[in-house]
Amino acid sequence: MRYLLLFLLPLLLLSKPFKIATYNVENLFDATFQGSEYEEYIPGRHNWNARMVEIKLNHTAEVICDLDADVLGLQEIENSDIFRQLIVKLKRVGCPYRYNAITHKKGAPI
């Protein structure tokens, strides 16, 4: 038993926590009309434009960086275009994620 403890002790002392998080980004839509937008996120309506998308991307990237999770699940991202923009933004601010994926299943909830 002592030998087992002596073997496991260095592993326990040198281990790092592994953080998994989920974040509902609350309607991360781009500024391009594609027909999948909610009423309030149609470009040109309700002040939704490229400037507002940039603000939303900045705020979302800030929260993701603050989470500092090893694995992160995101909800309510409109499409792969805005997802790529978010990945680029995260790289620019110093919080890159090495691996990423988005669902392409028809009828998947946003």
C-alpha positions, 0 to 999 in steps of 0.5 A: 500500500505504501508503494502505491501511495508513493507512486500516486503522490507525485501525480496528485501533487503535479496534476492540474484541474480540468475545466469544462464549461457551457455558455449560451451566447444568446443569439450570436447572429451575423449581419448577413440575411440568410433567412435563419435569423430571429425577427430582431436580428434581421440585418437593418432591423432593430439596429442590428448591423455589422457594428452591433455584430462586432460589439457582440463578438467582443463581449462574447470573446471577453466572457469566453476568455474569463471562463478559461475553460479547457472544453467549452460548449456554446449555444445559440450560434447562427451559422459556421460563418459567425462561428469562424468570426468568433474563433478568429476574435478569440485568437486575436485576444489571446484565448485560442481554442485548438479544436472546434466544431459546429453542428450542420444538422438540419433543423438543429436548434440555434 
